[in-house]
Amino acid sequence: MNSHPVFSAGVCRTADGALALAGHDLRAIAQIYGTPAYLVDVADARARARAYRDAFRSAFDKVGAPADVYYAGKAFLCTAMARLVHDEGLRLDVCSGGELAVARRAGIPGELIGLHGNNKSTDEINAALDYGVGRIVLDSFEEIDRVAAAAAERDVIAPVMIRVKAGVEAHTHEFIATAHEDQKFGFSLTDGQVGEAITRVLEAPNRLRLLGFHSHIGSQIFESDGFRVAAQRLIELQLQVAREHGVQLPELDLGGGFGIAYLPTDDPLAPQDMADQLARIVADACSAAGMPVPRVSVEPGRSIIGPAGMTLYTVGTVKPVRVDDDLVRTYVAVDGGMSDNPRPVLYDAQYYCELADRTSEAAPVLARVVGKHCESGDIVVRDVELPGDVHAGDLIAVGATGAYCRSLASTYNHVPRPPVLAVTKEKVTTWLRRETIDDLLALEGNEQ
């Protein structure tokens, strides 16, 4: 089995030293499907989805409340992935009309879908109501009006939640911390926005049904302290609504952001540990407020698909560069880069990789794995030790790329996006085919 948590459970070394996934030699996969390629360990993804489902159900059952797990589709979504999480008993969170269309194509029932996003268009709201989504998360006063108007046109009552800036600074990168005041998501607790939003929603009872409050404190979170503060503040809001409006709100959403291991030294909480801690946090806060524990939902995405994915590359060039008198860094250029994984340049994200086609007894060298794009910031793995005999033609596997790599991928420099290959013991299946130059040219208008 794999020697550290960066690669999925189905990864191991063959007798002659190559990496294999679910029994499939990565050299054979590269020969058949080419590189770069995203690989998904299907059994691992399913196991992680089940672990979250079972952990939150059992933890909240102990405190007398139901719990729902919504897979955050923004991490990675295609029809097959939507069906996978549905098969494992999860609901689905989408944040655009495109993601909703994928969910519909996958046959996910509307009542098991939540629509997110900070600037939903009228068309997206209409599509969500027409499909009967289970909830729409309101993010602005304009959206309250848009959803109410769309519900009136259809003579339906839209189930909604109000997204709240809980004022929690999660221990994460500035751009993926989402509960502090100076950012685009949600209503502020500090200047009366939340109170006005509550009043507006409750004043439209024939068009809007307020389920509760929603918070998302950030991403890559390894402990529950931030959730404690957020939960306490949201439950205080629930209590305020009950006192001032006589309405007992039935639900509470704590968002996602649970961290994963990108490096061998990372140590994220297991789903059961996180679920037990959050259940106790919510139960204690409700007890202090003198109110029953509401139905709670969470939204893991990265922590389900992230560790289940890897990216397979082929080395093209190797270039030792003397940085100073004491340091030589070996630049290893692969056939992908920032177009298939922009997270290092966006968030200074760190990844780990290994040679995938062989092992080596050569002394390790300090390497930087870089891409093929015309940008100096096109870095895949900033610092890693690779065998000193790494050479053109070698295969390199980068772990934990299942989340936010294909989702954020671009065609920068007109480099087509890689395929997504689902790997099981029985077979390798194409979930998303490799993009081609013809695909890119097909977008161009008629020549004049």
Protein Blocks (a to p, Z undefined) as FASTA:
>chain_A
ZZbfkbcfkbccdfkopaceehiafklmmmmnopadddddfklmmmmmmmmmmmmmmmmm
mnopacdddddfklpccfklmmmmmmnopacddfbfklmmmmmmnopafklpccedjbdc
fklmmmmmmnopabdcdfbfklmmmmmmmmmmnopacdddddddehiacdddfklcckbf
bbcedjdfklommmmmmmmmmmmmmlbccfbdcddfbehiabfklmmmmmmmmmmmmmmm
mmmnopacfbdcebeoiacdfbfkbccddfklmmmmmmmmmmmmmmmnopacdddddddf
klmmmmmpccddddfbdcdddfblmbccdddddfbdjklomklmmnopacddddfkbccf
bdcdddddddfbdcfklcfblbacddfkbcehiacddehilgoklmmpccehhiacdddd
dddfkbccdfbdcddfklmmmmpccdZZ
